[in-house]
Amino acid sequence: MFRILYLSTANQPFSTNDLAKLLRAARSKNTAVHVTGMLVYSDGDFLQILEGEYQSVTGIYDRIISDPRHGDVSVLQRGLGYGDRLFPNWSMGFKRVPDQTLVDEAVGVNSRVKLRYLDAMSALDFLLACSRSQT
Ligand SMILES: Cc1cc2nc3c(=O)[nH]c(=O)nc-3n(C[C@H](O)[C@H](O)[C@H](O)COP(=O)(O)O)c2cc1C
């Protein structure tokens, strides 16, 4: 299972409608190549994990990073992971986290940390917690 975990910053404000449109496109493309994952949007930053076959994940990721709607991308983790998918049920799960309130005691992440300040391990834990509580 190949995974890429990255952070980026939106180059424009994303409305609920913009996010819904983005997700619709992402889910249909990801489903076609069996890529799963989770996307979180908070205070103008994105945190996303993509998992699947190497070719599929890197193909999708290359398209994502050339998307002008965001930039300042930092890769937190990239490589082969052991075992099965961490997000098997989501072609792309999504959660919008209210600005400046990354409150999730289950994760132990400081309640007022910005996505940008999470290290790879905390970011992954945070995405897992979000995937369990999303709709
Ligand atoms: C933060 C962010 C996350 C995205 N995630 C995905 C994704 O998981 N899968 C995907 O196909 N496109 C994703 N996109 C959208 C792609 O960048 C691109 O717009 C979309 O795949 C349509 O590509 P096309 O116009 O070449 O058909 C994402 C875009 C942004 C800004």
The ligand as an SDF file (V2000), in Angstrom:
LIG
                    3D

 31 33  0  0  0  0  0  0  0  0999 V2000
   -6.7950   20.1820   -1.7560 C   0  0  0  0  0  0  0  0  0  0  0  0
   -7.1690   19.4460   -3.0040 C   0  0  0  0  0  0  0  0  0  0  0  0
   -7.3740   18.0790   -2.9580 C   0  0  0  0  0  0  0  0  0  0  0  0
   -7.7270   17.3590   -4.1070 C   0  0  0  0  0  0  0  0  0  0  0  0
   -7.8960   16.0100   -4.0380 N   0  0  0  0  0  0  0  0  0  0  0  0
   -8.1500   15.3140   -5.1670 C   0  0  0  0  0  0  0  0  0  0  0  0
   -8.2530   13.9000   -5.1450 C   0  0  0  0  0  0  0  0  0  0  0  0
   -8.1650   13.2440   -4.1130 O   0  0  0  0  0  0  0  0  0  0  0  0
   -8.4740   13.2640   -6.3220 N   0  0  0  0  0  0  0  0  0  0  0  0
   -8.5980   13.9340   -7.5070 C   0  0  0  0  0  0  0  0  0  0  0  0
   -8.7860   13.3070   -8.5380 O   0  0  0  0  0  0  0  0  0  0  0  0
   -8.5440   15.2750   -7.5390 N   0  0  0  0  0  0  0  0  0  0  0  0
   -8.3030   15.9800   -6.4110 C   0  0  0  0  0  0  0  0  0  0  0  0
   -8.2320   17.3540   -6.4630 N   0  0  0  0  0  0  0  0  0  0  0  0
   -8.6210   18.0320   -7.6990 C   0  0  0  0  0  0  0  0  0  0  0  0
   -7.5550   17.9620   -8.7410 C   0  0  0  0  0  0  0  0  0  0  0  0
   -6.5810   18.9020   -8.4230 O   0  0  0  0  0  0  0  0  0  0  0  0
   -8.1920   18.2610  -10.1190 C   0  0  0  0  0  0  0  0  0  0  0  0
   -8.8200   19.4890  -10.1050 O   0  0  0  0  0  0  0  0  0  0  0  0
   -9.2180   17.2110  -10.4870 C   0  0  0  0  0  0  0  0  0  0  0  0
   -8.6540   15.9300  -10.3780 O   0  0  0  0  0  0  0  0  0  0  0  0
   -9.7390   17.4020  -11.8990 C   0  0  0  0  0  0  0  0  0  0  0  0
   -8.6900   17.2670  -12.7790 O   0  0  0  0  0  0  0  0  0  0  0  0
   -8.8790   17.5450  -14.3420 P   0  0  0  0  0  0  0  0  0  0  0  0
   -9.3840   18.9620  -14.4450 O   0  0  0  0  0  0  0  0  0  0  0  0
   -7.5010   17.3630  -14.9090 O   0  0  0  0  0  0  0  0  0  0  0  0
   -9.8830   16.5740  -14.8280 O   0  0  0  0  0  0  0  0  0  0  0  0
   -7.8760   18.0660   -5.3200 C   0  0  0  0  0  0  0  0  0  0  0  0
   -7.6790   19.4440   -5.3620 C   0  0  0  0  0  0  0  0  0  0  0  0
   -7.3280   20.1420   -4.2190 C   0  0  0  0  0  0  0  0  0  0  0  0
   -7.1250   21.6300   -4.2790 C   0  0  0  0  0  0  0  0  0  0  0  0
  1  2  1  0
  2  3  1  0
  2 30  2  0
  3  4  2  0
  4  5  1  0
  4 28  1  0
  5  6  2  0
  6  7  1  0
  6 13  1  0
  7  8  2  0
  7  9  1  0
  9 10  1  0
 10 11  2  0
 10 12  1  0
 12 13  2  0
 13 14  1  0
 14 15  1  0
 14 28  1  0
 15 16  1  0
 16 17  1  0
 16 18  1  0
 18 19  1  0
 18 20  1  0
 20 21  1  0
 20 22  1  0
 22 23  1  0
 23 24  1  0
 24 25  2  0
 24 26  1  0
 24 27  1  0
 28 29  2  0
 29 30  1  0
 30 31  1  0
M  END
$$$$
